Amino acid sequence: MRTFWTILISAALCACSGEEIEEQEKGPDIIINKAPGTPILIFPEKDQLCLDPVIAFTWHRTTDPDGDQVSYNLQLSSDPSFGVLIRDLNTRDTTTTMNLDPAADYYWRVAAYDDSGEKGSFAQYQAFTVEGNPESNHVPNSPTLVSPYLNASVAPGSQTLSWDAVDADNEVLTFDIYFGTTNPPQLYVADHGANTLGVTTEAGKTYFWKVHAKDQSSLSIGNTWTFSTSE
């Protein structure tokens, strides 16, 4: 009988010891650092023609899934493969200005990385061209908001979007209007000839919109505005 109990206790001890060894082999939980999201490029736009060689590169801010602070790596090249870089810039801002050579094609892209150096994917590159004498044409002023005023609450239904835009060369301007319930808004109307546009809205929605102003040779990027409709 004593032999039976001795065997039973020994088996139990071995089982417990085995569990401890298994736990030790597992070790502590490993925290995997995740890369930030991919930025969305704003300006210069794809295949844009720019007469002014001073380019204010702009992109949307992105976030990090771990809550880390995000920085950005902008690469500029004359080659879509980015084999040779003209600029390789790191910044915490979402805009940077460069003075480029005229009469040349350029390609640019941006990737985000966190404080641990974990880098996300580059945004799909965008090509643009700088040509001409910058003194021969001025880029239109960025459109300014008229109505509805920023963060306004308006009645649902018909709504008139209104803005002002000025061109220093007094050229005729046309406008690309981006409008919708997503941010950034999608293109709604292209090559619009007036500085007002009627839209239809639904109750209880938040709308985002912006206007790009264009003359015969260049384009200016407008800010994103927002308003809401009451229930």
C-alpha positions in Angstrom: 0.0 0.0 0.0 2.8 2.3 0.9 4.4 1.7 -2.5 1.1 2.7 -4.2 1.0 6.1 -2.4 4.7 6.7 -3.1 4.2 6.2 -6.8 1.1 8.5 -6.8 2.9 11.3 -5.1 5.9 11.0 -7.3 3.7 11.2 -10.4 2.0 14.3 -9.1 5.3 16.0 -8.4 6.5 15.2 -11.9 3.3 16.6 -13.4 3.7 19.9 -11.5 7.4 20.1 -12.3 6.5 19.5 -16.0 4.0 22.4 -15.9 6.7 24.7 -14.4 9.2 23.8 -17.1 6.6 24.4 -19.8 5.8 27.9 -18.4 9.5 28.7 -18.2 10.0 27.6 -21.8 7.2 29.9 -22.9 8.9 33.0 -21.4 7.4 36.5 -21.2 4.9 37.8 -23.7 6.6 39.5 -26.7 5.2 43.0 -27.6 5.3 43.5 -31.3 5.8 47.1 -32.4 3.5 48.0 -35.4 4.4 50.4 -38.1 2.4 53.6 -38.7 -0.1 53.8 -41.5 0.7 55.0 -45.1 0.4 58.8 -45.7 -1.9 60.2 -48.3 -0.2 62.6 -50.7 -1.9 65.9 -51.3 0.4 68.3 -53.3 1.8 68.2 -55.9 -0.9 66.1 -57.3 -0.4 63.2 -59.8 0.9 64.5 -63.2 0.5 68.1 -62.1 2.2 70.9 -64.1 3.9 73.5 -61.9 5.3 76.8 -63.2 6.6 77.9 -59.9 9.7 75.8 -58.9 9.1 76.5 -55.2 7.1 73.4 -54.3 5.3 73.0 -50.9 5.0 69.3 -50.6 2.0 68.4 -48.5 0.5 65.1 -47.2 -2.1 63.9 -44.7 -1.0 63.1 -41.2 -1.2 59.4 -40.3 -1.4 57.6 -37.0 0.5 54.8 -35.3 -1.5 51.8 -34.0 0.7 51.7 -30.8 0.1 55.4 -30.1 3.8 56.3 -30.9 4.8 59.7 -32.2 5.1 59.6 -36.0 7.7 61.1 -38.3 7.9 61.1 -42.1 10.5 60.2 -44.7 10.0 62.1 -48.0 11.9 61.0 -51.0 12.3 63.0 -54.3 13.8 61.6 -57.5 14.0 62.1 -61.2 13.5 58.4 -61.6 10.2 56.5 -60.8 12.3 53.6 -59.4 13.9 56.0 -56.9 17.3 54.6 -57.7 18.9 58.0 -57.3 17.4 60.4 -54.8 17.5 64.2 -55.2 16.3 64.6 -51.6 15.8 62.2 -48.8 14.2 64.2 -46.0 13.0 63.3 -42.5 10.5 65.5 -40.7 7.7 65.4 -38.1 5.7 68.0 -40.1 3.3 67.2 -42.9 4.6 69.8 -45.3 8.0 70.9 -46.5 9.1 73.4 -49.2 11.8 72.8 -51.8 13.2 75.0 -54.6 13.5 72.8 -57.6 15.1 73.1 -61.0 12.7 74.1 -63.8 12.1 72.1 -67.0 12.3 68.8 -65.2 10.1 65.8 -64.2 10.0 64.7 -60.6 8.6 61.8 -58.6 7.9 61.9 -54.9 6.7 59.6 -52.1 6.3 59.6 -48.3 6.5 56.9 -45.7 5.8 57.2 -41.9 7.9 55.7 -39.1 7.6 55.7 -35.3 10.1 56.5 -32.6 11.4 53.0 -32.6 12.3 53.2 -36.3 9.5 50.9 -37.4 8.7 52.2 -40.9 5.5 51.8 -42.8 4.9 51.4 -46.6 5.7 54.3 -48.9 2.6 55.9 -50.5 2.2 55.3 -54.2 4.5 57.9 -55.8 3.2 60.9 -57.7 4.8 62.5 -60.7 4.8 66.2 -61.5 6.6 68.6 -63.8 8.2 71.9 -63.1 8.7 74.1 -66.2 8.7 77.7 -67.4 9.8 80.9 -65.9 8.2 81.4 -62.4 7.9 85.1 -63.1 5.7 84.5 -66.1 2.8 83.2 -64.1 1.6 83.3 -60.5 -0.2 80.4 -58.9 -3.8 81.3 -58.0 -4.3 82.2 -54.3 -5.7 79.3 -52.2 -9.5 79.6 -52.1 -11.0 81.2 -48.9 -14.2 80.0 -47.3 -17.4 82.1 -47.6 -20.2 79.8 -46.6 -21.2 77.7 -44.8 -18.8 79.0 -42.2 -16.4 76.5 -40.7 -18.0 73.9 -38.4 -21.4 75.4 -39.0 -24.6 73.5 -38.2 -27.2 73.9 -41.0 -30.6 72.5 -42.0 -30.5 69.5 -44.2 -31.5 69.7 -47.9 -30.2 72.1 -50.4 -27.1 73.9 -49.5 -24.9 76.4 -51.4 -21.1 76.1 -51.1 -19.4 79.4 -51.6 -15.7 80.5 -51.7 -13.5 83.3 -52.9 -10.4 82.9 -55.1 -8.0 85.5 -56.6 -5.4 85.2 -59.4 -2.6 87.8 -59.4 -2.4 87.6 -63.3 -6.2 88.2 -63.6 -6.6 84.9 -65.4 -9.9 83.1 -65.6 -10.1 80.5 -62.9 -11.8 77.1 -62.8 -12.3 75.0 -59.7 -12.2 71.3 -58.7 -14.6 70.8 -55.8 -14.2 67.9 -53.4 -17.2 67.1 -51.3 -18.7 64.3 -49.2 -19.0 62.7 -45.8 -15.5 61.2 -45.8 -12.2 63.0 -45.0 -10.4 63.6 -47.2 -13.4 64.2 -49.5 -13.6 62.8 -53.0 -13.8 64.8 -56.2 -17.4 66.0 -56.7 -17.2 68.4 -59.6 -14.2 69.2 -61.9 -13.5 72.4 -63.9 -16.4 74.3 -62.4 -16.6 77.9 -63.7 -18.2 79.6 -60.7 -17.3 80.2 -57.1 -20.6 78.7 -55.8 -22.0 75.2 -56.0 -25.3 73.8 -54.9 -25.3 70.4 -53.1 -27.9 68.3 -51.4 -27.3 67.1 -47.9 -28.9 64.6 -45.5 -29.9 65.1 -41.9 -27.5 64.3 -39.1 -24.4 64.2 -41.3 -21.0 65.8 -41.2 -19.7 67.0 -44.5 -16.2 67.8 -45.7 -15.2 69.9 -48.7 -12.4 71.7 -50.3 -11.7 73.7 -53.5 -8.7 73.6 -55.8 -8.3 76.8 -58.0 -6.7 76.5 -61.5 -5.6 78.9 -64.1 -4.2 78.0 -67.5 -0.9 76.8 -66.1 -1.0 76.0 -62.4 -3.1 74.9 -59.5 -3.5 75.9 -55.8 -4.7 73.4 -53.2 -7.5 74.6 -50.8 -7.9 73.7 -47.2 -10.5 71.2 -46.0 -13.6 72.7 -44.5 -16.5 71.0 -42.6 -20.1 71.6 -41.6 -22.8 69.5 -40.1 -26.6 69.1 -40.7 -29.1 69.0 -38.0 -31.3 66.0 -37.3 
